[in-house]
Amino acid sequence: MSVIEDLTRSLGEAVVLTGDRIAERHRSDASLTGRSLPKAVLRPASVAEVAAALRICDGHRQSVVPQGGMTGLAGGANPAACDIVISMERLSGIEEIDAAAATMTVLAGTPLEVAQRAAEDAGFLLPIDLGARGSCQIGGNLATNAGGIRVIRNGVARDNVLGIEVVLADGTVVSSLNKMIKNNTGYDLRQFFIGSEGTLGIITRAVLRLRPLPAGRLTALCALDSYADVVALLKRAQRALSGLSAFEAMWESYFRFNCEAEGRQFFETSPAFAAIIEQDSRGQDGEREQFEAFLGQALEDGLIGDALVAQSEKEAQAFWRVREGHAMDRLLPSLVNLDLSLPIGDIGRFAEECGRALSARFPPAHVSFFGHVGDSNLHIAFSVPDAAQETAHQVDAIVYPLVAAYDGSISAEHGIGTLKRDFLDHSRSEAELDVMRRIKHALDPNGILNPGKVLR
Ligand SMILES: Cc1cc2nc3c(=O)[nH]c(=O)nc-3n(C[C@H](O)[C@H](O)[C@H](O)COP(=O)(O)OP(=O)(O)OC[C@H]3O[C@@H](n4cnc5c(N)ncnc54)[C@H](O)[C@@H]3O)c2cc1C
């Protein structure tokens, strides 16, 4: 019996889609690098169906690609024509909010924004947040260990997970739905799967940690003269602002491009650096005055040249629109967004060296820098008119050796997938890669789970 017949007999035609019933969206994640539709798409609606699907596929040595919201930027969810996709979209819903434990138990296919709203309705903040919140799923967020804009306060996805349930390649369900903060009972199994990009198991449920919902946010946009001043302001903000929830830096060309695209002029002249500082408010008297006093002192000390404090949510959103840079997707052809980590003190020097190298190789290119500098995360926006197919690889070949020379990481938050796989040794030693391969072999001896992703 073929694997498709076996799956259809066990799960039914409503779960097993083939031929014309496979939608285009299963071809590629948001990197738009996927070329093929898979030979089947499975849409399980229960953990038991995920387990049955994997058991059958493992028996047939059939490769399987898990798909969440398809917003990934590393090609991790892209199938080959010979793969079977397991789409998690029907395994969706909030199962429980435990107010005493401050936890949410959620099915993996739940869109992030749905989970965020449910937390808010219960008076909590779900701290995982990123631009793709409307489409990405909790399972995808954990499988990629997503970062985002609030990491400086509450950490990356893995810091907000207390428990996890996973189905292994052979169909074994490992339920580790712990709700406690302290639990030192052997290996921390959840961390094997968080960030494993669907190569070690399929995440079906998670227990997420919730935080108190802030009463509001105070947001400022600052103009600075140098990267050294950006770091000095960050250190000061970390000391003085107990609720610091975002610290984002934009280099001059990034800030100017996006201000012009949005039709905004915040400062008289475009500063060398712009930074957004945001603080969670507890709704207490005097918070705004303290925030403004902090900025006033920085101004007096010459650390910042100017600062604007948002007087409304709309004004704060105007700052964030420039930082999010959505206009670039529209205005710059074949935009490449590189996602790197570097020691915070070295980011300024790295950006100068990297900018010079890219501009020398591609003289007409747009190259600009921005990032969650408080988390040591730098993004590069790169675009060149009439880019050839191999341009992205040529950019990688310039940038990643430089990242290695600075002891940085070639992926801060988007993951490895296929797009960075061949550069993984720029950030990981041979011994580390060997341990990864051994873990992969132990959990997925037949190599059916997302083959060719992360590891060769
Ligand atoms: C506009 C935009 C903004 C973004 N901003 C950020 C950002 O600030 N920070 C950030 O980190 N990322 C960001 N991303 C990237 C992306 O949104 C994240 O990587 C996200 O976590 C992917 O979730 P997803 O559900 O879309 O996963 P998918 O793209 O579907 O899959 C991603 C990987 O996870 C695997 N996977 C998916 N679901 C499961 C599961 N249940 N079990 C096991 N494996 C699974 C897939 O096989 C694949 O390898 C952004 C993307 C866009 C388009």
The ligand as an SDF file (V2000), in Angstrom:
LIG
                    3D

 53 58  0  0  0  0  0  0  0  0999 V2000
    6.4930   40.8250    8.4570 C   0  0  0  0  0  0  0  0  0  0  0  0
    7.3350   39.8210    9.2120 C   0  0  0  0  0  0  0  0  0  0  0  0
    7.9350   40.2010   10.4120 C   0  0  0  0  0  0  0  0  0  0  0  0
    8.7030   39.2780   11.1320 C   0  0  0  0  0  0  0  0  0  0  0  0
    9.2820   39.6830   12.2970 N   0  0  0  0  0  0  0  0  0  0  0  0
   10.0070   38.8040   13.0140 C   0  0  0  0  0  0  0  0  0  0  0  0
   10.6210   39.1930   14.2460 C   0  0  0  0  0  0  0  0  0  0  0  0
   10.5670   40.3520   14.6620 O   0  0  0  0  0  0  0  0  0  0  0  0
   11.2850   38.2570   14.9510 N   0  0  0  0  0  0  0  0  0  0  0  0
   11.3800   36.9530   14.5100 C   0  0  0  0  0  0  0  0  0  0  0  0
   11.9790   36.1350   15.1990 O   0  0  0  0  0  0  0  0  0  0  0  0
   10.8410   36.5620   13.3330 N   0  0  0  0  0  0  0  0  0  0  0  0
   10.1590   37.4420   12.5800 C   0  0  0  0  0  0  0  0  0  0  0  0
    9.6010   37.0430   11.3900 N   0  0  0  0  0  0  0  0  0  0  0  0
    9.7870   35.6370   10.9170 C   0  0  0  0  0  0  0  0  0  0  0  0
    8.6150   34.6960   11.2740 C   0  0  0  0  0  0  0  0  0  0  0  0
    7.4290   35.4060   11.4810 O   0  0  0  0  0  0  0  0  0  0  0  0
    8.9370   33.8660   12.5220 C   0  0  0  0  0  0  0  0  0  0  0  0
   10.0170   33.0100   12.2180 O   0  0  0  0  0  0  0  0  0  0  0  0
    7.7600   32.9960   13.0180 C   0  0  0  0  0  0  0  0  0  0  0  0
    8.0780   32.5290   14.3090 O   0  0  0  0  0  0  0  0  0  0  0  0
    7.4100   31.8160   12.1040 C   0  0  0  0  0  0  0  0  0  0  0  0
    6.1740   31.2630   12.5300 O   0  0  0  0  0  0  0  0  0  0  0  0
    5.2260   30.4950   11.4870 P   0  0  0  0  0  0  0  0  0  0  0  0
    4.0850   29.9140   12.2320 O   0  0  0  0  0  0  0  0  0  0  0  0
    4.8800   31.3730   10.3560 O   0  0  0  0  0  0  0  0  0  0  0  0
    6.1870   29.3090   11.0210 O   0  0  0  0  0  0  0  0  0  0  0  0
    6.4800   28.7260    9.5620 P   0  0  0  0  0  0  0  0  0  0  0  0
    7.0550   29.7690    8.6820 O   0  0  0  0  0  0  0  0  0  0  0  0
    5.2970   28.0090    9.0560 O   0  0  0  0  0  0  0  0  0  0  0  0
    7.6080   27.6560    9.9300 O   0  0  0  0  0  0  0  0  0  0  0  0
    8.8510   28.0550   10.4410 C   0  0  0  0  0  0  0  0  0  0  0  0
    9.6610   26.8080   10.8350 C   0  0  0  0  0  0  0  0  0  0  0  0
    9.0380   26.1720   11.9420 O   0  0  0  0  0  0  0  0  0  0  0  0
    8.6150   24.8410   11.6070 C   0  0  0  0  0  0  0  0  0  0  0  0
    7.3200   24.6360   12.2590 N   0  0  0  0  0  0  0  0  0  0  0  0
    6.1920   25.3710   12.1180 C   0  0  0  0  0  0  0  0  0  0  0  0
    5.2410   24.9280   12.9580 N   0  0  0  0  0  0  0  0  0  0  0  0
    5.7760   23.8890   13.6440 C   0  0  0  0  0  0  0  0  0  0  0  0
    5.2980   23.0340   14.6670 C   0  0  0  0  0  0  0  0  0  0  0  0
    4.0700   23.1260   15.1690 N   0  0  0  0  0  0  0  0  0  0  0  0
    6.1330   22.0740   15.1390 N   0  0  0  0  0  0  0  0  0  0  0  0
    7.3900   21.9480   14.6640 C   0  0  0  0  0  0  0  0  0  0  0  0
    7.8870   22.7290   13.7040 N   0  0  0  0  0  0  0  0  0  0  0  0
    7.1010   23.7030   13.1990 C   0  0  0  0  0  0  0  0  0  0  0  0
    8.6160   24.7870   10.0890 C   0  0  0  0  0  0  0  0  0  0  0  0
    8.8830   23.4860    9.6090 O   0  0  0  0  0  0  0  0  0  0  0  0
    9.7360   25.7620    9.7510 C   0  0  0  0  0  0  0  0  0  0  0  0
   10.9870   25.1120    9.8440 O   0  0  0  0  0  0  0  0  0  0  0  0
    8.8600   37.9540   10.6310 C   0  0  0  0  0  0  0  0  0  0  0  0
    8.2610   37.5790    9.4150 C   0  0  0  0  0  0  0  0  0  0  0  0
    7.5150   38.4980    8.7030 C   0  0  0  0  0  0  0  0  0  0  0  0
    6.8770   38.0540    7.4220 C   0  0  0  0  0  0  0  0  0  0  0  0
  1  2  1  0
  2  3  1  0
  2 52  2  0
  3  4  2  0
  4  5  1  0
  4 50  1  0
  5  6  2  0
  6  7  1  0
  6 13  1  0
  7  8  2  0
  7  9  1  0
  9 10  1  0
 10 11  2  0
 10 12  1  0
 12 13  2  0
 13 14  1  0
 14 15  1  0
 14 50  1  0
 15 16  1  0
 16 17  1  0
 16 18  1  0
 18 19  1  0
 18 20  1  0
 20 21  1  0
 20 22  1  0
 22 23  1  0
 23 24  1  0
 24 25  2  0
 24 26  1  0
 24 27  1  0
 27 28  1  0
 28 29  2  0
 28 30  1  0
 28 31  1  0
 31 32  1  0
 32 33  1  0
 33 34  1  0
 33 48  1  0
 34 35  1  0
 35 36  1  0
 35 46  1  0
 36 37  1  0
 36 45  1  0
 37 38  2  0
 38 39  1  0
 39 40  1  0
 39 45  2  0
 40 41  1  0
 40 42  2  0
 42 43  1  0
 43 44  2  0
 44 45  1  0
 46 47  1  0
 46 48  1  0
 48 49  1  0
 50 51  2  0
 51 52  1  0
 52 53  1  0
M  END
$$$$
